[in-house]
Structure formats: C-alpha cells, structure tokens
C-alpha cells in the first residue's frame, strides 16, 4: 500500500509533542511508506520537527487551537471540534487518514472515537484490546477498560473480534479463546459469563472456544484470546504490569546486594538482556479501540519515543491488513441478538 496516512494527536501524552515527533521519526525508518498528519499547536510541533528536517517530506502539521488534558472529563470535550484529538480522529472519518493515534486522555479518546467513527453494524460496544506476552509468545486480551459492565452478547462480540485480531497480528490460524473467570468449573462465575460461553460454543460462530481461564493461567500461554469485561480486564492488566515491575525491582536489588552476584553478572548479562527485551512494556504499546468504523489506537501517556513508535507500527500493520473491513465481513454473517434470544429461551 502506497502512501499510507496516519493521523496523530501531537498534543496527547505527558511529554508531547517531543515524544510524538521522536516516535514518528523512529517508526518511519521501518515504515517509509507512511505519511503523517500531525494535529496540534503548530508553533510547538514545528519547533520539535526542526531537529529532524527530513520530517517535512512525510509529515504535515495541521494547527489545532486546543487540546484535551488528562484531567478533562469526556463529557466536557466530546463535542469540542477544536482539539487536536477531535481533529485527528475526524481525519479518519473524512478519509484523510486510515488510522489515528493518541497518547492522550483514554476516556476522551474512547468517547470521541465512538461518536465520530461509530461502531460497526451489529457490534454493540467497541473494546480496548492489546497483545500481551506470556511464557511462549503473546496473546490477545480484551476488553481492557472501555466497558466496565458487559452482558453475554458483548462478551461474545469481543470473542469474535479477538479471534480476528489474533489471526492477523499473531498469525495464529485457529486461536484458542477463553473467558476470564474466577474458576475453570462450569458453575463458577456470573451468569452473563455462562451465557457468553454458550454463545461462543455455538456452531453458528465456529470459534475455537476452550472454556474458562483463571488469572494465574494468563502467563502460561493457556489461550490465544482472553475475553473479559472492561473492569475485570483492566484490573488484571494492571496487576500484571505491577507484578512485572515488582520482579524487575527485586531482581535489581538482589544483584546489587550480593558480591557473588556482582562477580557473576557478566555471565548473566546475555540472559538478563533477553529477559529485559521480552518484558519491555514499550514493545506492547498501542491498545486498539476495536469494533469501530475506523482504527483508533491509544498509546500509553507516559511512554517514550520507542514506545510511541511501536504504537505506530502496530497501527500500520492492521491498516495494511484491512483489519476494520475484516471485522465487518466476519460479523455480517452472525446474528448475535437472535442467538442470545435462543439462549435466554433455553435458560427460562
């Protein structure tokens, strides 16, 4: 695909527009076909771009008089058409860009993306989704915070979307799908999880559903797609992030506290370096709002240039694979509402 265009909220994130500009430079080295539309304070963005004169060949700056702050409530900014976030998302709706990336306010990005891009027909709610590492590779996990409460239909939709994402981003022909639950037994968990399991197992969907997965099994590589409501998924993700930081800190402390480990450190360095690269959270930056009529990607607000470049790389990969159209085609042949009525009929 020639001249793939991505729009960027240049003012989103803790260290914008510096990190945004530096991240674009890094991403462009691996994606020379990408053109960027940068929305933000023109003076500030242009000042950062002066350090990289070649950016003028593949970047266009569009002035936005306002920007969304981290403390802003979505209800306060959702209809403000003058913010860099709104304008960047609207570029996708207009067809000027194929994807939008922002490191700004998550709630605002979700609300504005949903309002402008709309959800794909037959999908009731979009979800936040990303790839996370496990001991033998990676898996797809959703929802990670867009929907704190979900019914069975929502969870079944997430399973369909996650299945498509795992096929495209992880190149798994028939992904194993599991519902995150408090136990593996069929009677465990809330009723909506039980109903979602029945829907996903239906022959109408033809998904490789393997049942329930407990939180401690995520890192074991038990499943390729992990489905959850946004409240539970967000807590699980943040718990994993906190645990990774704890282990990293304890490892550093142990090495510094012992003369023996310091002596043996040169022999451990190759192993530690490989572990660091695998666990580097920047490699998994770029959570997607999936289920919309356009690709909207959320970068971590505190990421650095390397992390932002990975978010761009992930977005570009999905655009090249026409991910949004693939979801449309998949769900077009599935009537989840009718299937849910059948299940409710069986229950009652």
Buried (B, 14 or more C-beta within 10 A) or exposed (E): EEEBBBBBBBBBBEBBBBBBBBBBBBBBEEBEEBBBBBBBBBEBBBEBBEEBEEBEEBBBBBBBEBBBBEEBEBEEBBEBEEBBBBBBBBBBBEEBBBBBBBBBBBBBBBBBBBBBBBBBEBBBBBBBBBBBBBEEEBBBBBBBBBBEEBBBBBBBBBBBBBBBBBBBBBEBEEBBBBBBBEEBEEEEBBEBBBBBBBBBBBEBBEBBBBBBBBBEBBBEBBBBBBBBBBBBBBBBBEEBEEEBEEEEEEBEEEBEEEEEEEEEEEEEEEEEEEBEEEBBBBBBBBBBBBBBBBBBBBBBBEBBBBBBBBBBBBBBBBBBBBBBEBBBEBBEEBEBEEBBEBBEEEEE
